[in-house]
Amino acid sequence: MLADSPVVAIVPVADMARAKRFYTETLGLPLTKESAEDTRLDSGGGTTIGLYETPYGGKAEHTLASWKVDDLDGEMSRLRSKGVTFEEYDLPGIKTVDGVVESETMRGAWFKDSEGNILCLTEDL
């Protein structure tokens, strides 16, 4: 069934040109398909990010995609050098310090794409 099918994270964007620049230049994802109906980027490990243009891009208040990384601090540093700002949260169960939340099993950091969509990096401990 679906266990053998790849998943594509579909991300709504308000401005396709701006979003493509962010995902290719800032995040470094290669553009693998581009048509009027379908824009896709390779996120490695068999995963794909799909972008679609809609006036609702950036309206979600939750994480749309998360990357598992081996070195959270290194990835954050690289993204910060490209202008990415990491979010600060002080919520029940989640308090970030310098953009990072820590638990016994993971560390995580959230940032927004060019459209205001919430994305995440996580590192298993």
BELHUQUI-V346496 format. One record per residue. RES is the residue in three letters. PHI is phi in radians with two decimals (* if undefined). PSI is psi in whole degrees, 0 to 359 (999 if undefined). Layout:
RES;PHI;PSI + RES;PHI;PSI
//
This chain:
MET;*;228 + LEU;-1.30;346 + ALA;-1.08;339 + ASP;-1.75;6 + SER;-1.90;133 + PRO;-1.21;152 + VAL;-1.78;141 + VAL;-2.03;122 + ALA;-1.38;120 + ILE;-1.72;122 + VAL;-2.02;123 + PRO;-1.36;137 + VAL;-2.32;142 + ALA;-1.46;330 + ASP;-2.32;103 + MET;-1.07;316 + ALA;-1.08;315 + ARG;-1.11;316 + ALA;-1.13;317 + LYS;-1.05;319 + ARG;-1.07;315 + PHE;-1.08;310 + TYR;-1.23;327 + THR;-1.51;312 + GLU;-1.44;316 + THR;-1.41;312 + LEU;-1.54;343 + GLY;1.35;23 + LEU;-1.51;130 + PRO;-1.29;136 + LEU;-1.31;123 + THR;-1.92;340 + LYS;-2.68;136 + GLU;-2.56;117 + SER;-2.57;178 + ALA;-1.07;329 + GLU;-1.76;344 + ASP;-2.59;114 + THR;-2.10;123 + ARG;-2.30;149 + LEU;-2.28;144 + ASP;-1.50;125 + SER;-1.85;11 + GLY;1.37;162 + GLY;1.10;22 + GLY;1.45;7 + THR;-1.79;152 + THR;-2.32;145 + ILE;-1.88;127 + GLY;-1.87;137 + LEU;-1.96;139 + TYR;-2.41;142 + GLU;-1.49;131 + THR;-2.79;149 + PRO;-1.17;352 + TYR;-1.63;3 + GLY;-1.01;135 + GLY;1.40;8 + LYS;-1.56;342 + ALA;-1.20;142 + GLU;-1.76;18 + HIS;-2.35;168 + THR;-1.20;129 + LEU;-1.68;331 + ALA;-2.69;149 + SER;-2.43;136 + TRP;-1.84;133 + LYS;-1.51;121 + VAL;-2.12;156 + ASP;-1.48;333 + ASP;-2.36;88 + LEU;-1.02;313 + ASP;-1.07;318 + GLY;-1.13;316 + GLU;-1.13;319 + MET;-1.10;319 + SER;-1.10;315 + ARG;-1.08;316 + LEU;-1.21;321 + ARG;-1.05;323 + SER;-1.15;343 + LYS;-1.79;11 + GLY;1.67;4 + VAL;-1.31;135 + THR;-1.90;131 + PHE;-1.58;142 + GLU;-1.31;151 + GLU;-1.97;130 + TYR;-2.20;142 + ASP;-2.39;82 + LEU;-2.17;164 + PRO;-1.00;119 + GLY;1.53;350 + ILE;-2.42;112 + LYS;-2.32;119 + THR;-1.58;151 + VAL;-2.23;119 + ASP;0.92;39 + GLY;1.50;359 + VAL;-2.06;134 + VAL;-1.85;142 + GLU;-2.23;143 + SER;-2.33;186 + GLU;-1.20;336 + THR;-2.02;348 + MET;-2.75;165 + ARG;-2.22;145 + GLY;-2.54;157 + ALA;-2.59;140 + TRP;-2.01;147 + PHE;-2.57;166 + LYS;-1.89;145 + ASP;-1.38;186 + SER;-1.11;342 + GLU;-1.76;353 + GLY;1.68;4 + ASN;-1.25;142 + ILE;-1.56;125 + LEU;-2.11;163 + CYS;-2.46;151 + LEU;-2.08;137 + THR;-2.31;149 + GLU;-2.27;123 + ASP;-1.30;144 + LEU;-1.79;999
//
